[in-house]
Amino acid sequence: MATLIAPANHSPHEDAEALRKAVKGWGANEKAIIAILGHRNAHQRQQIRRVYDELYQEDLIKRLESELSGHFERAVYRWMLEPTDRDALLANIAIRHIKTDYNVIVEFACVSSPEELLVLRRAYHHRHKRSMEEDVAASTTGPLRELLVGLVSSFRYDGNEINASLAEAEANILHDALRDKTEKREEVIRILSTRSKTQLIATFNRYKDLHGTSITKKWLEEASDEYHKALNSAISCIDDHKKYFEKLLHNAIFKKVGEDEDALTRVVVTRAERDLKDIKDLYYKRNSVSIEHDVSNELSGDYKKFILTLLGKEN
Amino acid sequence: MATLIAPANHSPHEDAEALRKAVKGWGANEKAIIAILGHRNAHQRQQIRRVYDELYQEDLIKRLESELSGHFERAVYRWMLEPTDRDALLANIAIRHIKTDYNVIVEFACVSSPEELLVLRRAYHHRHKRSMEEDVAASTTGPLRELLVGLVSSFRYDGNEINASLAEAEANILHDALRDKTEKREEVIRILSTRSKTQLIATFNRYKDLHGTSITKKWLEEASDEYHKALNSAISCIDDHKKYFEKLLHNAIFKKVGEDEDALTRVVVTRAERDLKDIKDLYYKRNSVSIEHDVSNELSGDYKKFILTLLGKEN
């Protein structure tokens, strides 16, 4: 479930006029901007952008960029882009900072449905005039490259069929690979980048049955280099992406292990219209405190207000 | 240009009735079958199939399969399937015989446009309940697997932009790879499976400028194992697929280097409505004899008549 609270009916014309007032003159009215844009769905935001352009011959996104600043500006910018175009931008930023941001690429490749990933890849062509796998391949080397290119290029079967004996065989391959890393790497990448998600989840379950511990736990302990960390993220994203995002949000709010506001913004902006409510519920279940509470304590200013609005806080 | 000669107007109803007559009773009327189906485009054939099913509660394809035999039956069967479904079938047959048929996979991956390849991959999901790259990966190993999975998984950028300095740099990588095979393999696969076709052709041209010989000639001399043969096919298919098909047709007609009627059928059936006319013209230019002449001499029976019809021979 989504967290975004948007009215069923809105007037793009009135919204555009109100936003014009909010950005005109000395200093923007951030409160008004949040009150409007923090309560409009993707379709409504694109309507507002179009009407604003017609009325004032000005790109609303560019105007907001110039009026706002810091994390708030970045969050509003990401929120205002058309979602697949935004994802193509986020993927490109991550590729340009691949040494630290390889997990963002893993997320896009493994959380998206097969058809969603194609839509992203097509949007990437359109925005960057190159393919996503091309840029990933050109900016990485070795095992990390093999894994990322495999995940990004995948167009998995999306059906619910499970081959139980295959799940067992491949659970064992994954288990063996933990002991003998170089030999089995090719097989691990093959399994994770080509099998359907349903089949992979069956494989992960079989792993747990056979070896008494979840594969993510086991891999995480072993995750020492980028390749193994990315592998662990891939397994987590395929196995249960909401759990993955819950942990990521928690780490980002408390700035743990390299996560920061960019990760927080990314997850909130990309999931607010999809399943952020479920992620919020997991957050509460796991931390015994609401994410709104932690955001209120750890963040500040307009950025905090905007994030809380997207998290579904009633005004 | 296509070779298929199909009427602008036809009656699916009359065609279905005529075909019913042709398959009823003792022994099919192959001449009538060729006269109708050899002159109907993909859309018309699917209309006939639908009307035939409505009129006689029978799948026309299955009936034809049971009435006909040998290469003729196989050709009619491939001709009658919906084209993307047929390609998914042909890809699956090739994967099941990957040790000899890996070039068919290279063809599908490298001749198709990026969007056509996605359509094929989607049809493969639908028909086989697995992904194409999944089946390729599970049935191959080593360098051949790396190459084939890379090619099949690609979703290349389809624009016409060329980066000239990149073309030069990568022409040199490809050249170096000929001397030092193991070290550079990863780079060769990266280049061939991720760059846009326009960019790759610029790279191949730069190779020729720099090294005085075409890359396909050079690679062909070196092509000793499956990986290098597949690599050579990939370069040929990307560089000029019509030339590639011309050579393949010639080898198939004269049963050279392992090619046979299956290759002949595949190329004729899949290209008759696309660019078989251009391939025929190349054939004549290269061999100073028409492909119809060679087919007439080397093939026989209804199979010969059907292939000649699809090649555009007037009745």
Chai-1 contact restraints between the chains, C-beta under 6 A:
chainA,res_idxA,chainB,res_idxB,connection_type,confidence,min_distance_angstrom,max_distance_angstrom,comment,restraint_id
A,R121,B,F155,contact,1.0,0.0,6.0,A-B,restraint_1
A,H125,B,Y157,contact,1.0,0.0,6.0,A-B,restraint_2
A,K129,B,G159,contact,1.0,0.0,6.0,A-B,restraint_3
A,K129,B,E161,contact,1.0,0.0,6.0,A-B,restraint_4
A,R130,B,Y157,contact,1.0,0.0,6.0,A-B,restraint_5
A,S131,B,F155,contact,1.0,0.0,6.0,A-B,restraint_6
A,S131,B,R156,contact,1.0,0.0,6.0,A-B,restraint_7
A,S131,B,Y157,contact,1.0,0.0,6.0,A-B,restraint_8
A,E133,B,T194,contact,1.0,0.0,6.0,A-B,restraint_9
A,E134,B,T194,contact,1.0,0.0,6.0,A-B,restraint_10
A,A137,B,R190,contact,1.0,0.0,6.0,A-B,restraint_11
A,A137,B,T194,contact,1.0,0.0,6.0,A-B,restraint_12
A,S153,B,S153,contact,1.0,0.0,6.0,A-B,restraint_13
A,F155,B,R121,contact,1.0,0.0,6.0,A-B,restraint_14
A,F155,B,S131,contact,1.0,0.0,6.0,A-B,restraint_15
A,R156,B,S131,contact,1.0,0.0,6.0,A-B,restraint_16
A,Y157,B,H125,contact,1.0,0.0,6.0,A-B,restraint_17
A,Y157,B,R130,contact,1.0,0.0,6.0,A-B,restraint_18
A,Y157,B,S131,contact,1.0,0.0,6.0,A-B,restraint_19
A,G159,B,K129,contact,1.0,0.0,6.0,A-B,restraint_20
A,E161,B,K129,contact,1.0,0.0,6.0,A-B,restraint_21
A,R190,B,A137,contact,1.0,0.0,6.0,A-B,restraint_22
A,T194,B,E133,contact,1.0,0.0,6.0,A-B,restraint_23
A,T194,B,E134,contact,1.0,0.0,6.0,A-B,restraint_24
A,T194,B,A137,contact,1.0,0.0,6.0,A-B,restraint_25
